[in-house]
Amino acid sequence: MDFLISPAFAQAAGPQPSPWSPLIMLAIFFLVFFFLVIRPQMKRAKEHREMVSALSKGDEVITSGGVAGRIDEVGESFLTVEVADGVRVKVQKQAITVVLPKGTLKAA
């Protein structure tokens, strides 16, 4: 079979690359991805869970839909938010995005 491949091309071209280099690059890529994407998202999710668990009657909040109001009732997974005098809206606790300082709605 030597007549198909020239002996000069069949020789080794030099030192072979390390089999560890692709694994090291993959590990570095995963670490960068973890610290730039996954970790900050986990931190934001934890802060949101803590905020939602601390909600109580009388807190002034803004929902993810942009509705501002005062919490009237707190249930296990739902809240009743009073958006105007006598107008109450039931929303999920997870839909609350911001807890406003007391008196913000009166000033607006």
C-alpha positions as CSV (number, residue, x, y, z in Angstrom):
1,M,0.0,0.0,0.0
2,D,3.0,2.3,0.0
3,F,2.4,3.2,-3.6
4,L,-0.8,5.2,-2.6
5,I,0.7,7.3,0.2
6,S,4.1,8.9,-0.1
7,P,6.4,8.1,2.8
8,A,7.0,11.8,3.4
9,F,3.3,12.4,4.1
10,A,2.9,9.4,6.3
11,Q,5.5,10.6,8.8
12,A,4.3,12.4,12.0
13,A,4.0,16.1,11.6
14,G,5.4,16.9,15.0
15,P,4.3,16.7,18.6
16,Q,0.7,15.7,19.1
17,P,-1.7,18.1,20.9
18,S,-2.5,17.3,24.5
19,P,-5.8,15.4,25.0
20,W,-6.5,17.6,28.0
21,S,-6.7,20.9,26.2
22,P,-10.3,20.6,25.0
23,L,-11.4,19.5,28.5
24,I,-9.7,22.5,30.1
25,M,-11.3,24.9,27.6
26,L,-14.7,23.4,28.2
27,A,-14.2,23.8,32.0
28,I,-13.1,27.4,31.6
29,F,-16.1,28.1,29.4
30,F,-18.5,26.5,31.9
31,L,-17.0,28.6,34.8
32,V,-17.3,31.8,32.9
33,F,-20.9,31.0,31.9
34,F,-21.7,30.1,35.6
35,F,-20.3,33.3,37.0
36,L,-21.7,35.6,34.3
37,V,-25.2,34.1,33.8
38,I,-26.3,31.4,36.3
39,R,-25.0,32.8,39.6
40,P,-26.5,36.3,39.2
41,Q,-29.9,34.8,38.1
42,M,-29.9,32.6,41.2
43,K,-29.1,35.6,43.4
44,R,-32.0,37.6,41.8
45,A,-34.4,34.7,42.3
46,K,-33.4,34.3,45.9
47,E,-34.0,38.0,46.6
48,H,-37.4,37.8,44.9
49,R,-38.4,34.8,47.0
50,E,-37.4,36.6,50.2
51,M,-39.4,39.7,49.1
52,V,-42.5,37.7,48.3
53,S,-42.4,35.8,51.6
54,A,-42.1,39.1,53.5
55,L,-45.2,40.7,52.0
56,S,-47.9,41.7,54.5
57,K,-51.2,43.6,54.7
58,G,-50.7,47.3,54.0
59,D,-47.6,47.1,51.9
60,E,-47.7,49.2,48.7
61,V,-46.7,47.1,45.7
62,I,-46.4,47.1,41.9
63,T,-47.3,44.0,40.0
64,S,-45.5,42.6,36.9
65,G,-48.3,44.1,34.8
66,G,-47.6,47.6,36.2
67,V,-50.6,47.8,38.5
68,A,-49.9,49.7,41.7
69,G,-51.9,49.2,44.9
70,R,-52.0,48.4,48.5
71,I,-52.1,44.8,49.8
72,D,-55.5,44.1,51.4
73,E,-55.3,40.3,52.0
74,V,-52.5,37.9,52.0
75,G,-53.2,34.2,51.2
76,E,-50.9,31.3,50.6
77,S,-50.3,31.9,46.9
78,F,-52.6,34.9,46.1
79,L,-52.9,38.5,47.3
80,T,-55.7,40.9,47.1
81,V,-54.5,44.3,46.0
82,E,-56.6,47.4,46.4
83,V,-55.9,49.6,43.4
84,A,-58.5,52.3,44.1
85,D,-61.2,52.9,46.7
86,G,-63.3,49.8,46.7
87,V,-61.5,48.2,43.7
88,R,-59.7,45.0,44.6
89,V,-57.7,42.8,42.3
90,K,-56.5,39.2,43.1
91,V,-53.0,38.5,41.9
92,Q,-50.4,35.7,42.5
93,K,-47.7,36.5,45.0
94,Q,-45.1,35.8,42.3
95,A,-46.5,38.7,40.2
96,I,-45.3,41.3,42.7
97,T,-42.1,42.9,41.4
98,V,-41.6,45.9,43.6
99,V,-42.5,46.8,47.2
100,L,-42.8,50.6,47.4
101,P,-42.0,52.7,50.5
102,K,-45.0,53.5,52.7
103,G,-46.9,56.6,51.5
104,T,-45.8,56.4,47.9
105,L,-49.3,55.9,46.5
106,K,-50.7,58.8,48.4
107,A,-48.0,61.2,47.0
108,A,-48.7,60.2,43.4
